[in-house]
Every structure is written in C-alpha cells, then in structure tokens.
Amino acid sequence: MRILLLTTTIDVGGAEVQVLGLAESFARQGHEVHLVSMRRPRMGAERALEAGARLVDLGMEGALGLPAAMARFVGLVRGIRPDVIHAHMYHANMLARLTRPALRVPVVSTAHSVFEYSARLPQLGRFRDLAYRITDPLGDITAHVSREGLERYVAQGLTPADRIRLVDNGVDFSRFVPAEGEREPGPFRWICVGRFASMKGHADLLRAFAQVPGDSTLQLVGDGPLLDEMKQLAAELGLGDRVVFAGRQFDVPDRLRRSDALVLASHYEGLPMVLLEGHGTGLPIVATDVGAIRDVVRDEETGFVVPKASPDALRDAMARLEGLSEAERLQMGRAGRAHVQSHYGMDAVTARWLELYRSL
C-alpha cells in the first residue's frame, strides 16, 4: 500500500514515537510510507528512514502558517496519490479533514489522549471538541488508543459509535530488554518519563515521593512549561539530591534499564507509550487509574494502580513496591513484560491498521 502518515510534529512524546514506530513497521513490510510533519521535527526519524520511509516537513510555525501548510499538503498528496491518509493528534487530524474535499483520499484520524488539550484551558477544550464534531463527516474513521477516550468521544457527540475504532499503541519490544542482574547496587531508583504539563501530575508525584521513607531516588525525564515550577517545588519539599531533573533525553531505553521501577502520576492519558516500554524493560510500575493504564498495569500483578490526584495513595504504593523483595519485584516485572508482549506488539498493531486501511 501507499500510506501517508501525518503528524503535528516529530518529537520524543509518546504519540510521536508511536507514529515513527508505525512508519518503520509499515516500511519494513514493503509498503510505501510517506511521513509528513506539519512542524519542523524536534528529533530525528532515523529508524523509519533506514527502513525506507520518506520524510516531508510542511514547515508550519504557528497558526498563521496554516493556509500555506494546507496548500503544500494538498500539492504533496496529489503528487503522492496515497491509498490512505492516517493523521495523528488534533492539528494533523484537522488538516487532513479540512483538505479532504480537495483530495478524495480516505482519512483516518487518531486521538492519543482522552482530552487533547490542557486541563488549564477548558475553553480551548470546548473549541477543539466542537471542531472534531463539525469536521467528523469529512473523515472516514476516527480511532482512539484508549477505551475511556473512545467512550468520551461518543458520549460527547464528537463522532458516532459506528465511526470510531479502538486501536492500541504498539511497541517494538526488541528495543526494550530487561536488565536483570545488571543494575548497579545502590539506592532504589524510580524513573518518570513525561512532559512537564498539568495533566502529568508531577506535583502529586513530588509530594508523594517526599513522604516515601528511605534514600530512594527519582529521575524525571522530560521538559515542558511546568519544569521550573516543579524544580522549585522539589526544593521546597527538601528533596535535594534525591530528585534528578534529567531534561529532554533520547536514550529512554537505556535509562529504563538502569532503573528499578517506573512511576506515572497522570490526571488523564490515552495509552502511555512509556508504560509499554517500562513493562517491556521488565520494570514494575506504579501508575494512576486513568485512560488505558489499568489495561497495561495489572494491579497487584505487574505493579500498583492508584486513584489520580491522590499523593497519599501514590506514596503508599511507592513505599509498598520499594518494600518488596528483589525476587518479588523481578516477578512483577517479568509478568509485565509477558503481558505487554502478548497484547501490544508492533506487528499485531500494524496488522490491525492495514486491515482498517484496506476496508476503506
């Protein structure tokens, strides 16, 4: 098939990483893949390009660049003549839908979070929901990565129930290998990977971690608008050297391997890629009960699932996990890896997408 994957940008975020993984997988299977980014990529797409995908940057910077980006996209699609356009995230979904009348190519729109906007901007949320509702007839199928998100889209009238599909994220687990017996001795090492935005619940995590007894450490990987605020909060809580703000990094698989457990304190999510990657690396996980997290983290079996926005519950779960024996933690990690490998392998996910594309 000739597949065009359209994304808002290419970056280290979970949705962007999923798009790159799909591009690589499709290309390795012999399909002609065109990867189109609306904005200039903030990271490379080497693995997808090595597999044979072709990368195009529309060069859009800000809302004023939308008309030019739309014109470039229409010309690009007319030249490529793809069998399907598969857009990911709000801005790309809107671009694909709005240009559909001029292109007459099947359009699939994927949402990667229950709410594709910040909780601090409810007015923006209402506008985006309205935009999804109005433009829905311009697309063919909407897809969501979590059942909670799918149910919200139907309940809020963003798309009818017969025009939306649940399709999980997928991971190439060959890149995420457990490090049993290889970790250096020392304090218990937690890792949290995610953008510093209100939805990720970093303030809850820091308050919880400040009350976890012992000398364990917490590495926070990522950047974002709340980074400085969280650094100040960590200082106020007296966390000192126990918390490391690692910034934006591209070696997440290695950092997971050097950790003992993964923690996520999000207030809402879709299907976080880092949970699949963490379990794929054999880590037990503590995470909040939002989006599809409970489908990934089996409570009491592969980690602990706690209510969102509850630092006390998060603290208790982290302390409980630290208190387990190494053998018990390894068993949790092995169970987590077995679970995600059987349900979220990239080959199975790309097969589902190809089946959907062909149906259009």
N, C-alpha and C positions, 0 to 999 in steps of 0.2 A: 504494500500500500504506500501511498504518498501522504505522509502525515505532517501537518503543521501544528506545532506546539507553541502557543502564545502565552507569554507570562509578563507580568508587570515589570519585573526585573530579575536578575540572576544574582543571588546573594547567599549567605550562609543560613538563612531561615529555613524552617522545615518544609514549607510549601515549595520554595525554590529548589531545595535539594531533591524533593520528590520529582519535580519537572525534569531536572537533569538526569535523574535515575531512569525515568521513563524514556527520555531521548536516547540514552545509552543502550537501554534494553531493546528498544524498537530497532535501532540501527544495527545492533549485533545480530538481530534476527533477519536482517536483509531488507528491511523496509527503508524507504527514502524519507529521511527525517529532516525537517526544517525547524529549527529552534529560533523563535523570534522574541526578542526582549524589547518592551516599549522604551525602557530607560537604559542608560548605559550600564552594563554589568559591573557589579562591585566585586566579583570574584570570577575566576576562570571556569571554563566548561571543558577542561582538557579531556576527561574520560569520555564524555559524549562525543567530542570532536574526533578523538582517536578511534572511536567505534564507527565513525562515518557520518555523524550528524553535521548539519550545516548551520552556522550561527549568523543571525542578522540582528542588528541593533537599529531600532527606529529613531533613536536619538532624542526622544521626548524628555524635556526637562520642565516640569511644571504644567499647570492646566492650560496656559496659553499656547503650548506646543501641541495640543490635541488635534486641531484641524490638520496641521501638516503631517502629524503621525498617521492620522486616518487616511490621508491621501497616499502616503507612502505605503501603507499597509494594503490598500486596495490594489495599487500597482504591483506590489510584490505578489499578492495572491493570484492575480490574473496571469502573472508570469509563471508561477509555480504550478498552478492548477491542482491543488491538493484534493485528495478524496475526502478529507475531513479537517476541520479546524477545531482543535481542542484547547480552550482557553482556561487559565488558572488564575484565581484571585480577582477581586472586584474590578479593578481598572481594565484588565485584559478581557474579562467577561463582557464589560460594557463595550469595549472596542469591537470585539468580534460580533456582538449582536447588532450594534449600530451600523456596521458596514455590511451586514448580511444581505440586505436588499440589493446591493450593487454587485454581490459576488455569487449568490446562489450556490453556496457550498455548505454542507451540513455543519452545524456548530454545536459543540458540547461545551458547557460551562461548568467548571468545578469550583466549589467553595471549600475552603480549607479550615474554616473556623465556624463555630456556632454563630458568632457575631463578627462580621468582617469590618469592625470599627472599634475604636477605643470606648470603654465604658465611661470615660470622662466627657465624651461628646455625643450625648443621646440624640441631639438634633441631627447630627451627621448620620447617625444610625437610621433615623426615620427617613431621611432623604435616600440613603442607599437602599433601604428596603423598598421604598416606592419605586426607585429606578429598576430594581430587579423585577418588581411586579409588572411595571409598564412594558419592559423590554422582553419579558418572558416569551411572548409569541414569536419574537424574531429568532430565537434559538430553537434547537430540536430537543435537546435533553439537558437538564441540569443534574449534576452529580454532587454528592456530598461525601466527606470522608468519615462522618460520624452519624449514628442514628439520631442522637439528640439534635444535631443540626438539621438533618432531613425533616424530622418531625416539626421543628420550628418553622422551616420554610413552608411546609404545607399548612400548618395552623395559622400562620400569618398571611397566607394567600400570596406568597412570593412565587409559587408555582403549583400547579395541580399535582395531586398524588400520582397520577399516571404519567407525569413528565419528569419525574425525578428518580434517580437511582442511588443506591448506597454502594460505593466502591472504596475499599480500604486503601490506605497507603501501602507501598511495598518497599522492601529493602533488599539490597544485595548483601546477604549475610557473610559472604566470603571476605568482606572488608572489616568485619567486626568479630574478632576472635578472642575468646576468653583468655585471661592471663593467670589461670590457676597456678599457684606456686611461684609466680614470677614477681609479685609485688614486693617492694622493699619493706622491711619492718619499720614500724613507727606508729604514730597516732592514726586512729581511724579516719579515712579520707572520704568525705562526701563531695559530690560534684553536682552542680546545677547548670544546665545549658539553656540559655534563652535570652531574648531581647529584654532590656530593662524598660518595660512598659507596665501600666497599671494592671493589665489582665494577667500578668505572670506572677503576681503575688509575692514579689521579693521582700516587701516589708514584713509580711507574715512570716516568711522563711527566716529572716534575720532575727525577729523577735522570738521565734520558736527556738532557733539554734542557740541563742544567748542563754536559754534556760536548760539546755541539754548538758548534764554533768559530764565531767571528764575533759580531756585535752584534744578531742577530735577537731578536724579542720574542715573547712568548707571552701571549695573553689567555685567561683561564679564566673562562667564564661559567657561573654556577650557584651554588647553595647546598647545604647538607646537613650531616650530622653530623660529617664529617671536615674541614670548611672550616678551622677554626682550626689543626688539626694540619698541614694542608698549607701554611698560611701560615708556620708555624714551620719546616717542612722547607725551604721555599724560602729562608728567612732563613739557615738552617744551611748550605745549599748555596751561599750567596753570590750568589744570583740578582738581588737588588736590584731595580732598575727594569726589568730585562728581563722580569719576570713581573708581569702585572696581574690581580688578582683582582677581576673586574667585578661579582660578585654575581649575583643573580637579575634577569634582564632580559627585556623583552617585545619588543625590537627586533632579534631574531636575524637576520632577513633583511638588515637594514642592516649589522650587524656582520660578517656573512659577506662582503658586498660590499666592505667596507673591509679585508679580509684577503687574504693571498697563498696560504694553504694551510690545510687543516683536519687536525687530528690527533686520534686516538682510541686510548686505551691500555687498553680494557676487558678484563677477565678472562672475562666472559661477557656475552652480549647476545641479543636476538632479531633484529630488523631495525631498527637505529637510524635514526630519522627524520632525525637531523641529517646523516647521510651522504647521504641522498637530497637533502636541502636544500643541502648543501655542493656536491655534484656539480651540482645544478640551478643553482647560482650560478656554475658554471664553475670551481670550485676543484679542484686536485689534492689527493689525500688520502693520508695515511699512517695505517694502522689495523692493529689486531691481528686475527689469524685466528680469530675466534670467531663463533658464531651464523651469520647470513646475510651477514656482512661481505664475504666473498670473492665473493659473488654481485653485490654492489654495486660494490666497488672491484676493478677488473680489474688484477691485479698486473702492473707494468711498462707498462701501457697507460694507466690513468687515475690511477695512484698506486702505492703500495707496500704490500704486506700482509706483516706480520711476525709471528713467534710471540708469544703472550701471555706476560706476566710476564718479559720479556727487555728490560731497559733498554738493553743494549748494541745489540741488533738495532734497537730503536726509534731510538736515537741515530744509527746508521749510515744508516738510511732517511731520517731528517730531514735529516742533513747532505748526503746524496746529492741529495735533492729541492732543497735550497737551492742546490746547486752546478749545477743545470741552468740553461740559458739561459732567458731570459724566453719566447722563442718555443717552447721545448720544454715549459715549464710550461703555457703557454696551450694548446698542442695536447693535453696531458693533460686539462686542464680541459674543453676542447670535447668530447673523446671521452667524458669522464664525463657531461657534460650530455646528449649524444646517447643514451648508454646508459640513463640513468635515465628520460629522457623516453619512451623506447620500451618500457620494462618496468614502470614504476611510476607511470604517470599515474593521477590520481584517477578519471577517468571509467571506465577499464578495471577498476579495483579495485571501484568501486561496482557495475558491471555484474555482476561475479562474485558479489558479496554478494546482489544482487537475485535472481540465478539460484538461489542456495542457499536464500534465504528462500522462494521460490516452490515449491521442491521439497519444503518441509516443510508 
